[in-house]
Amino acid sequence: MSDGRKNKPISSYLRILCVLLISITTIFSSNDARAQKIYKPLTPRNDTLPANTTSKDTLPRADSLSTIRDTTAPLSDTSKIADSLVSVTDTLNMQLSKDTLDAPIDYSASDSIVFMVPEKKIILYNQGVVKKGDMDLAADSIEIDQETKIVTATSRRDTLGNVVGQPKMTQGETTMTSDVIKYNTQTQRGITQNTLTQQSEIFIQGERVKKINQNDFFAYRAQFTTCNLDTPHFAFVTKKMKLVNKKLAVSGPIHPEFEGVPVPIYIP
């Protein structure tokens, strides 16, 4: 009987021990499975992106700005563009009109200046003066014809009959005094009436004197003398005479006069 009671507690202890072992084994096995499931997955994790794949730049490597052509056209200098509103004329090749003056004409008067526009004339009254180049003309009255280029100088007489403002023209070294002077400012030719001029020490008077150029003159019914009076004591009279300024005088047959009385001796 004693052996049977002793065996019962031992078998009870064995049973309890087996239950404990099984429980412990079950607990540890479940913990191990959870750990492996969380920290050590059964299937390896693969990266969705390839390991060796490098992302490519969607923009081309070449600089797009350098390949794009400049659509703006190069600006040109607008100063080189001819202005259609302005016409440029070469003054060197410009043809001058026939009535163009080669030099300016200066004129003045102490009394008045009258402009006759339709006739293209200018009249100077009282101490008129006209200057053009080396020509200087002074007279009581001067008329300038712009169309014909002729200047006409005249004198007048006062209430006592005295001559006032007798025309006087000076050009270069030649000076002449006349009753009437007509002078072309373009051709430098002229004609005078009752003219007195001096060549060195010789005084020459002519009823009419024609000026060909600056140095040559022709006189009609002329006389020359060394006496400086209006009516000389003596003179040599000729019908025609040619004068070369400050050089010589050439005449036809001449005869002397004393106090206005001719001497019938002709010198060829």
C-alpha positions in Angstrom: 0.0 0.0 0.0 2.8 2.2 0.8 4.4 1.8 -2.6 1.3 2.8 -4.3 0.9 6.1 -2.3 4.5 7.0 -3.0 4.1 6.5 -6.7 1.1 8.8 -7.0 2.9 11.9 -5.9 5.7 11.2 -8.2 3.5 10.7 -11.2 1.7 13.9 -10.3 4.9 15.8 -10.2 5.9 14.4 -13.6 2.7 15.4 -15.1 3.0 18.9 -13.8 6.5 19.1 -15.0 5.5 18.0 -18.5 2.8 20.6 -18.6 5.2 23.3 -17.6 7.7 22.2 -20.2 5.1 22.1 -22.9 3.8 25.6 -21.9 7.3 27.0 -21.8 8.1 25.5 -25.2 4.9 26.8 -26.7 5.5 30.3 -25.4 9.1 30.5 -26.7 8.2 29.1 -30.0 5.5 31.7 -30.5 7.8 34.5 -29.5 10.5 33.3 -31.9 8.0 33.1 -34.8 6.8 36.7 -34.1 10.4 37.9 -33.9 11.3 36.3 -37.2 8.2 37.6 -38.9 8.9 41.3 -37.8 12.7 41.5 -38.0 13.6 38.7 -40.4 11.0 38.4 -43.1 10.9 35.1 -44.9 10.9 36.8 -48.4 13.7 39.2 -49.1 12.8 42.8 -49.8 13.6 43.9 -53.3 14.1 47.6 -54.2 11.5 48.8 -56.7 14.2 50.9 -58.4 17.0 49.2 -60.2 20.3 49.3 -58.3 22.4 50.4 -61.2 19.8 52.6 -62.8 20.8 56.3 -63.1 18.2 59.0 -63.8 18.6 60.7 -67.1 18.2 64.5 -67.5 15.2 65.1 -69.6 16.9 68.3 -71.0 19.5 67.8 -73.7 23.1 68.1 -72.6 23.8 70.7 -75.2 22.9 74.2 -74.1 19.5 74.9 -75.7 20.2 78.7 -75.5 23.2 78.4 -77.7 21.4 76.4 -80.4 18.4 78.7 -80.6 18.9 81.2 -83.3 18.5 84.9 -82.6 15.3 85.9 -84.3 16.0 89.6 -83.8 17.6 91.1 -86.9 20.8 93.2 -86.4 20.0 96.8 -86.0 21.3 99.0 -88.8 22.5 102.6 -88.4 19.5 104.7 -89.2 21.8 107.7 -89.8 23.0 106.1 -93.0 19.5 105.8 -94.4 18.8 108.6 -96.9 16.1 111.0 -95.7 13.4 111.0 -98.4 12.3 114.4 -97.3 15.7 116.1 -97.7 17.3 116.4 -101.1 21.1 116.9 -101.0 22.5 119.0 -103.8 26.2 119.2 -104.7 26.9 122.9 -104.7 30.2 122.3 -106.6 28.3 120.9 -109.6 25.3 123.1 -109.4 24.7 125.2 -112.4 24.4 128.9 -111.7 21.9 131.1 -113.5 23.0 133.7 -116.0 22.1 136.6 -113.8 24.1 135.4 -110.8 26.6 137.9 -109.5 30.2 136.9 -109.1 30.6 139.2 -106.1 28.3 141.1 -103.8 27.2 144.7 -104.5 27.1 147.1 -101.7 25.1 150.3 -102.1 24.0 153.2 -99.9 22.5 156.7 -100.1 22.1 159.6 -97.8 18.5 160.6 -98.9 16.5 157.5 -100.0 16.6 154.2 -101.8 13.7 153.3 -104.1 13.1 149.6 -105.0 11.2 149.1 -108.3 10.4 145.4 -108.0 8.5 144.8 -111.3 11.4 146.5 -113.3 14.1 145.0 -111.0 15.7 148.3 -110.5 17.1 150.2 -107.4 17.5 153.9 -107.4 19.8 155.8 -104.9 19.2 159.4 -104.3 21.7 162.0 -103.0 25.3 160.8 -102.4 24.7 157.3 -103.7 27.6 154.9 -103.4 28.0 151.5 -105.1 30.8 149.1 -104.5 31.6 145.8 -106.2 35.0 144.2 -105.9 37.7 146.9 -106.6 35.2 149.2 -108.3 33.9 152.2 -106.3 31.2 154.5 -107.8 29.9 157.6 -106.3 27.3 160.1 -107.7 24.3 162.2 -106.8 21.9 159.7 -108.3 22.6 156.0 -109.2 20.3 153.5 -110.8 21.0 149.8 -110.6 19.4 147.6 -113.2 19.5 144.0 -111.8 18.3 142.5 -115.1 20.9 144.1 -117.4 23.6 144.5 -114.7 24.1 148.1 -115.8 24.7 150.9 -113.2 24.0 154.4 -114.4 25.4 157.4 -112.4 24.3 161.0 -113.1 24.7 164.4 -111.5 22.2 167.3 -111.1 22.3 171.1 -110.9 21.2 173.1 -108.0 19.1 176.3 -108.2 22.2 178.3 -109.0 23.1 176.1 -111.9 26.1 174.5 -110.2 26.8 170.8 -110.8 26.1 168.7 -107.7 27.3 165.1 -107.2 29.3 164.6 -110.3 29.8 160.9 -110.9 33.3 159.6 -110.0 34.5 156.0 -110.5 37.6 154.5 -109.1 38.9 151.1 -110.2 42.4 149.9 -109.4 44.7 152.8 -110.1 42.3 154.5 -112.5 40.0 157.4 -111.4 37.6 159.2 -113.8 35.1 162.0 -113.3 32.2 162.3 -115.8 28.8 163.8 -116.4 27.3 160.4 -116.9 28.7 157.0 -116.3 27.2 153.7 -117.4 29.0 150.6 -116.2 28.2 146.9 -116.6 29.1 145.1 -113.3 29.3 141.7 -115.0 31.4 142.4 -118.1 33.3 145.4 -116.5 32.6 147.5 -119.5 31.3 151.0 -119.6 30.8 154.3 -121.4 31.1 157.8 -120.1 30.3 161.3 -121.2 32.5 164.4 -120.8 35.1 162.4 -118.9 38.3 163.6 -117.2 41.0 161.1 -116.1 44.6 161.3 -115.2 47.4 159.0 -116.4 50.6 159.7 -114.5 51.2 163.5 -115.1 48.9 163.7 -118.1 45.3 164.8 -117.9 43.0 163.3 -120.6 39.5 164.6 -121.4 37.1 162.9 -123.8 33.6 163.7 -125.1 32.9 160.0 -124.8 35.1 157.3 -123.3 34.5 153.6 -123.7 36.0 151.2 -121.2 36.8 147.8 -122.7 38.4 146.2 -119.6 40.3 147.3 -116.5 43.3 148.7 -118.5 42.1 149.6 -122.0 40.0 152.7 -122.9 38.9 154.3 -126.2 38.2 158.1 -126.3 36.3 160.1 -128.9 37.1 163.7 -129.5 39.8 163.7 -126.8 42.5 166.0 -125.7 45.4 165.5 -123.4 47.6 168.0 -121.5 49.7 168.5 -118.4 47.5 171.5 -117.3 45.1 170.6 -114.6 42.5 173.3 -115.3 39.0 172.5 -116.6 39.9 174.7 -119.6 43.6 174.1 -120.1 46.0 176.7 -121.4 47.2 174.3 -124.1 46.3 170.8 -125.2 46.6 168.4 -128.0 43.4 167.5 -129.6 42.5 164.3 -131.6 39.4 162.7 -132.9 40.3 159.1 -131.6 42.6 157.8 -129.0 43.4 154.5 -127.3 44.7 154.5 -123.7 46.5 151.7 -122.0 46.4 152.3 -118.2 49.6 153.8 -116.9 51.5 152.8 -120.0 50.9 154.6 -123.3 48.4 156.5 -125.4 47.9 155.9 -129.1 46.1 158.5 -131.3 45.4 159.5 -134.9 46.3 162.9 -136.3 46.5 165.5 -133.6 46.7 169.3 -133.6 47.5 171.7 -130.7 45.2 174.2 -129.1 46.0 177.3 -127.0 43.2 178.7 -124.8 40.7 176.8 -126.9 42.0 178.2 -130.2 43.1 175.4 -132.6 46.4 175.7 -134.5 46.2 174.4 -138.0 49.2 172.2 -137.6 48.5 168.5 -137.7 50.9 165.9 -136.5 50.3 162.4 -137.9 
